[in-house]
């Protein structure tokens, strides 16, 4: 494990040869890109916050994120070369972090609809959003082959279940996966129908590998209680980057052997 940066940065996301993270800025936020040791601001907002982190498009040229402000929670898109952010599907009241489809032509996001919280597919060309998963759902994530969509249920209580759907939104059966309510972030391992998740107590969690096909679960980290993990991402080579909170927050990287 090695440190990548020391700052108040959180919610790291791995792009092609760069890292995107969220930085609190007074009563607002900034979304920054770190590349070749230099940081560039991609988007910012006053009197607002980013829900979760930014989602990076498959080609690495754009990010999508949910901004919560007094006006509600809306979906925004920004380029990774700068130029500011613009809203997409401004009528949607978004819930949770969005996820790009594997072809980059749409963004999947949970939003409030006529029947409650549903997963919507939002075309990036400005077309009308449509429901893709007609069930209570949040925090979607696509597999690298675009064939499987996983998401969180929205029940109350100390735990939640991970659900799955096929690319057309129909249910996909997987082994039961129950996670602590504070560990909403899940991520696919590249090239596999397998997840990296956080398991453990409220402020002491570790990374676990979960195979969706076989149901195999195994612990892949063993951290002490001196810091707490809140968010993470898995890169194309299987490395895990995460934020950890001690006296000062920082962002660190795990490179997994023998994947």
C-alpha positions as CSV (number, residue, x, y, z in Angstrom):
1,X,0.0,0.0,0.0
2,X,1.3,3.5,-0.8
3,X,0.0,7.0,-0.4
4,X,-0.9,8.9,-3.5
5,X,-1.6,12.3,-2.0
6,X,-2.2,14.1,1.3
7,X,-5.1,16.5,1.3
8,X,-8.8,16.8,2.2
9,X,-9.6,14.9,-1.0
10,X,-12.2,12.2,-0.9
11,X,-14.1,9.8,-3.3
12,X,-11.1,9.0,-5.6
13,X,-11.9,7.7,-9.1
14,X,-9.3,6.2,-11.4
15,X,-9.2,7.5,-15.0
16,X,-6.7,6.7,-17.8
17,X,-3.4,8.1,-16.4
18,X,-5.2,10.4,-13.9
19,X,-7.2,10.5,-10.7
20,X,-10.4,12.4,-10.1
21,X,-11.4,13.4,-6.5
22,X,-13.8,15.7,-4.6
23,X,-12.5,18.5,-2.4
24,X,-14.6,20.5,0.1
25,X,-14.2,24.2,-0.6
26,X,-15.8,26.3,2.1
27,X,-19.6,25.8,1.9
28,X,-19.2,24.2,-1.6
29,X,-17.1,21.7,-3.4
30,X,-14.5,21.3,-6.2
31,X,-13.9,18.2,-8.4
32,X,-10.2,17.9,-9.3
33,X,-8.1,15.9,-11.6
34,X,-4.6,14.8,-10.6
35,X,-2.3,14.0,-13.5
36,X,1.5,13.9,-13.6
37,X,1.6,15.5,-10.2
38,X,-0.5,18.5,-11.2
39,X,-4.1,19.2,-10.0
40,X,-6.7,20.8,-12.3
41,X,-10.2,21.8,-11.2
42,X,-12.9,20.3,-13.5
43,X,-16.1,21.6,-11.7
44,X,-17.1,23.5,-8.6
45,X,-20.2,24.7,-6.8
46,X,-21.0,27.0,-4.0
47,X,-23.5,26.2,-1.2
48,X,-23.7,22.6,-2.6
49,X,-22.0,19.2,-2.3
50,X,-21.3,16.2,-4.5
51,X,-23.2,13.0,-3.6
52,X,-20.6,10.3,-3.6
53,X,-18.0,10.8,-6.2
54,X,-17.7,11.5,-9.9
55,X,-18.2,8.7,-12.5
56,X,-15.6,8.7,-15.3
57,X,-16.8,7.9,-18.9
58,X,-15.3,4.8,-20.6
59,X,-13.2,7.0,-22.9
60,X,-12.0,9.1,-20.0
61,X,-13.1,12.4,-21.6
62,X,-16.0,13.2,-19.3
63,X,-17.3,12.9,-15.7
64,X,-20.8,12.7,-14.4
65,X,-21.8,13.6,-10.9
66,X,-24.8,14.4,-8.7
67,X,-24.8,17.9,-7.1
68,X,-27.0,18.5,-4.1
69,X,-28.1,22.1,-3.4
70,X,-31.1,24.1,-2.2
71,X,-32.6,23.5,-5.7
72,X,-32.5,19.8,-5.3
73,X,-30.1,17.1,-6.5
74,X,-29.3,17.2,-10.2
75,X,-27.1,15.3,-12.7
76,X,-24.2,17.1,-14.2
77,X,-21.6,16.3,-16.8
78,X,-18.1,18.0,-17.2
79,X,-15.2,17.4,-19.5
80,X,-11.9,16.1,-18.1
81,X,-10.0,18.8,-20.0
82,X,-11.9,21.6,-18.2
83,X,-14.6,24.0,-19.4
84,X,-17.1,23.7,-16.6
85,X,-20.1,21.5,-16.0
86,X,-23.6,21.4,-17.5
87,X,-26.8,19.8,-16.3
88,X,-28.3,16.7,-17.9
89,X,-31.9,15.6,-17.6
90,X,-32.6,18.6,-15.3
91,X,-36.1,17.4,-14.4
92,X,-34.8,14.4,-12.6
93,X,-34.5,14.5,-8.8
94,X,-31.3,12.3,-8.5
95,X,-30.5,10.0,-5.6
96,X,-27.0,8.7,-5.2
97,X,-24.0,8.5,-7.5
98,X,-24.4,8.0,-11.3
99,X,-22.7,5.3,-13.5
100,X,-21.7,5.5,-17.2
101,X,-22.9,2.8,-19.5
102,X,-20.1,0.8,-21.1
103,X,-20.7,2.3,-24.5
104,X,-20.6,5.9,-23.1
105,X,-23.9,6.8,-24.7
106,X,-25.9,7.0,-21.5
107,X,-25.6,7.5,-17.8
108,X,-27.5,5.3,-15.3
109,X,-28.7,7.0,-12.2
110,X,-31.3,6.6,-9.4
111,X,-34.0,9.2,-9.3
112,X,-37.4,9.8,-7.9
113,X,-40.2,8.8,-10.3
114,X,-43.9,8.3,-10.1
115,X,-43.6,5.0,-8.3
116,X,-40.6,5.9,-6.1
117,X,-36.9,5.6,-6.6
118,X,-36.0,3.9,-9.8
119,X,-32.9,3.5,-12.0
120,X,-33.1,5.7,-15.1
121,X,-31.0,5.6,-18.3
122,X,-30.1,9.2,-19.3
123,X,-28.9,9.6,-22.9
124,X,-25.9,11.9,-23.2
125,X,-27.3,13.4,-26.4
126,X,-30.1,15.1,-24.5
127,X,-32.8,12.5,-25.1
128,X,-35.5,11.7,-22.7
129,X,-34.6,9.6,-19.6
130,X,-36.2,6.1,-19.4
131,X,-36.6,3.7,-16.5
132,X,-34.2,0.8,-16.8
133,X,-34.8,-1.0,-13.5
134,X,-38.4,-0.7,-12.3
135,X,-37.7,-1.4,-8.6
136,X,-36.4,0.5,-5.6
137,X,-32.7,1.0,-6.3
138,X,-29.7,3.2,-5.8
139,X,-26.0,3.5,-6.5
140,X,-25.8,1.6,-9.9
141,X,-22.5,0.1,-11.2
142,X,-21.9,-1.6,-14.6
143,X,-19.6,-4.5,-15.2
144,X,-16.7,-3.8,-17.7
145,X,-18.4,-6.0,-20.4
146,X,-21.7,-4.0,-20.0
147,X,-23.7,-7.2,-19.5
148,X,-24.4,-6.8,-15.8
149,X,-25.7,-3.9,-13.6
150,X,-25.6,-4.1,-9.9
151,X,-27.2,-1.7,-7.4
152,X,-28.2,-1.3,-3.8
153,X,-31.7,-1.8,-2.4
154,X,-33.2,1.2,-0.5
155,X,-34.5,-0.4,2.6
156,X,-33.9,0.8,6.1
157,X,-31.9,-0.8,8.8
158,X,-28.2,-1.5,9.5
159,X,-27.6,-3.5,6.3
160,X,-28.6,-3.6,2.7
161,X,-28.6,-6.1,-0.1
162,X,-26.8,-5.9,-3.5
163,X,-29.1,-6.7,-6.4
164,X,-28.3,-7.3,-10.1
165,X,-29.9,-6.8,-13.5
166,X,-29.1,-7.7,-17.0
167,X,-28.3,-5.0,-19.6
168,X,-32.0,-4.8,-20.5
169,X,-33.0,-4.2,-16.9
170,X,-34.5,-7.7,-16.3
171,X,-33.5,-9.2,-12.9
172,X,-30.3,-11.3,-12.7
173,X,-30.0,-13.9,-9.9
174,X,-26.9,-13.7,-7.8
175,X,-25.8,-15.1,-4.4
176,X,-27.1,-13.1,-1.4
177,X,-24.8,-10.2,-0.6
178,X,-25.5,-8.2,2.5
179,X,-23.4,-5.2,3.4
180,X,-23.3,-2.7,6.3
181,X,-25.4,0.4,5.5
182,X,-22.3,2.7,5.7
183,X,-20.6,0.9,2.9
184,X,-22.7,1.9,0.0
185,X,-19.8,2.0,-2.5
186,X,-19.3,-1.2,-4.6
187,X,-17.1,-1.6,-7.6
188,X,-16.5,-4.3,-10.2
189,X,-13.2,-6.1,-10.7
190,X,-12.1,-5.4,-14.3
191,X,-13.0,-8.2,-16.8
192,X,-15.0,-10.2,-14.2
193,X,-18.5,-10.5,-12.7
194,X,-16.9,-10.0,-9.3
195,X,-17.1,-7.1,-6.9
196,X,-14.9,-5.3,-4.4
197,X,-17.0,-4.3,-1.4
198,X,-16.4,-3.0,2.2
199,X,-17.4,-5.3,5.1
200,X,-17.0,-4.8,8.8
201,X,-18.2,-2.6,11.6
202,X,-19.4,1.0,11.3
203,X,-16.0,2.6,11.5
204,X,-13.7,-0.4,10.9
205,X,-14.1,-2.0,7.5
206,X,-11.9,-4.0,5.1
207,X,-12.0,-4.9,1.4
208,X,-13.6,-8.1,0.4
209,X,-13.8,-9.9,-3.0
210,X,-17.2,-11.2,-4.0
211,X,-17.7,-13.5,-7.0
212,X,-21.2,-13.0,-8.3
213,X,-21.2,-16.3,-10.3
214,X,-20.0,-18.7,-7.6
215,X,-20.9,-16.7,-4.4
216,X,-17.2,-16.9,-3.2
217,X,-16.3,-14.2,-0.7
218,X,-12.8,-13.6,0.7
219,X,-11.2,-10.8,2.6
220,X,-8.4,-9.0,0.7
221,X,-7.2,-6.4,3.3
222,X,-6.5,-6.3,7.0
223,X,-6.4,-2.8,8.3
224,X,-6.1,-1.6,11.9
225,X,-8.5,0.7,13.6
226,X,-6.3,3.8,13.3
227,X,-8.1,5.0,10.1
228,X,-11.5,4.5,8.5
229,X,-12.3,4.0,4.8
230,X,-15.2,5.8,3.3
231,X,-14.9,5.5,-0.5
232,X,-12.8,3.8,-3.1
233,X,-12.4,2.8,-6.7
234,X,-10.9,-0.2,-8.6
235,X,-8.7,0.5,-11.7
236,X,-8.3,-1.3,-15.0
237,X,-5.4,-3.2,-13.6
238,X,-7.2,-4.3,-10.4
239,X,-5.5,-1.8,-8.1
240,X,-7.7,-0.3,-5.4
241,X,-7.5,3.4,-4.6
242,X,-9.3,4.7,-1.5
243,X,-9.7,7.6,0.9
244,X,-8.8,7.0,4.5
245,X,-9.5,9.3,7.5
246,X,-7.0,9.7,10.3
247,X,-5.9,13.0,11.8
248,X,-5.7,14.2,8.2
249,X,-7.4,12.5,5.3
250,X,-5.4,11.2,2.4
251,X,-5.7,8.9,-0.6
252,X,-3.9,5.6,-0.8
253,X,-3.4,2.8,-3.3
254,X,-3.4,-1.0,-3.0
255,X,-2.0,-3.2,-5.7
256,X,-3.4,-6.7,-5.5
257,X,-1.0,-9.6,-6.2
258,X,-2.1,-12.8,-7.9
259,X,-5.4,-11.5,-9.3
